[in-house]
Amino acid sequence: MYQPARSLFAAFGLGLAALSGVALPSLAHATPAGVTESKYAAIVMDASNGEVLYAHNADARRYPASITKVMTLYLAFEALSNGRLKLDDPVYVSAHAASMSPTKLGVPAGGSVTVDEAIRAMTVHSANDMAVALAEKLGGSEAKFTALMTLRAQELGMTNTHYVSACGLPDARQVTSAHDLAILARAMMRDYPQYYGYFSLKSFSYHGRTMVNTNHLLNDMPGVDGIKTGFTNASGFNLAASAVRDNHRLIVVVLGGSSSSGRNHQVENLLDTGFSVMHRRDAGERIAVAQNIFEPGSAPEATEAAAKVVLTDSEVASLRAAETPAKKPAVQTAEARIPASPAQARLIRIKAEEDSEHRTRRGHGEWRVQVGSYKLKSQAQAQLATIQRRYGEAVDGAHGSVSEAGRHAYNVRFTGFSAASAKEACHLMRTHRQACLAMPPES
């Protein structure tokens, strides 16, 4: 029987939730760490049909910063498609374009580059001078071109967007929203797929100088292939990103990060959760309101998926035995609850390491931790890599593996823990809303 996702999560206690199949790095309803509420906005969109899977302040007006250049490039790609512009055409740099603040390519006034070079400098290096020079070539002046940018935004349904700059340098009149930027990213892929590859470029060399793409997720997260970063003091750290996994493409926009690393981590979390939603739908689960999966509630154990992990009979017996409460001693001692904050969790982990002589080191025990079960082996392998990247300290010394568990089920596990270190690792992951099940040795 179908139930809304929030009801499903609320129905599961810790024991059953620990047996859930797909590990979702879900987000709390509160503003995530690394962003400020006054600037933060985010959205996750299915690129195939425009469905919004998650939205937080998505229609609130924000400053786009250099993500502005996506619209500048959209109009440039339109001109390339209809023959008004060619990739080897010259782009002359005016005094106005040359006067733009960094980041910039630094071509002096009167100099020129090709259209192709200007585009590469914009997508890789976020060159402000090249954005303005290209705008002047296409519109006659930056002011005329930004009027065209605003008009095209309205035609695309970007109702909260207004442009006065072709490059995104600070101006209080230049506003957009996370939803509008997702619409633009989707339009870019739909209307000009032949040019979308420019956003995937990891570097660009010009006159002996090599510039690296400001979107570091192109290297750090498999499947990410675009599209644009942005930053000003007023906007915070912005990123519109897109990724493909198992024939699904998602678009994520995060605005208002307080650091590039915090923004990137937030985008990674949103992509992982969004792809988990798509995976569950592929498996036949009905998820009408995906927002509930991104914001499942306050309890970390309530963030798990409802798919069942395939366990052997001996594993089930071992789990039941391990969960059986021991007889209480005559004099009871208070049990410390695992705190929710990462800082407190780190203090507990440090204390546990100080008591390491009382437990077996990771890599030498027989306990295991399970962090997900997936329909496809490729998904399980991606989860294994994600856990190793994000929680390397928790699984350091343990052996990670993907194992087949019946038909169309692949479990992601780490072995070699003592009982204490397995529970410690899971506690740490759960404070970050990552599913984790500590499993005793098989009898």
Helices and strands as residue ranges (DSSP letters): H 5-11, H 14-17, E 41-46, E 52-56, G 65-67, H 68-81, E 90-92, H 95-98, E 112-114, H 115-125, H 128-139, H 142-156, H 178-191, G 196-200, E 203-206, E 209-212, H 217-220, E 224-232, E 236-245, E 248-257, H 260-282, H 291-294, G 300-303, H 313-323, H 342-354, G 356-358, E 367-374, H 377-390, E 399-404, E 410-417, H 419-431, E 437-439
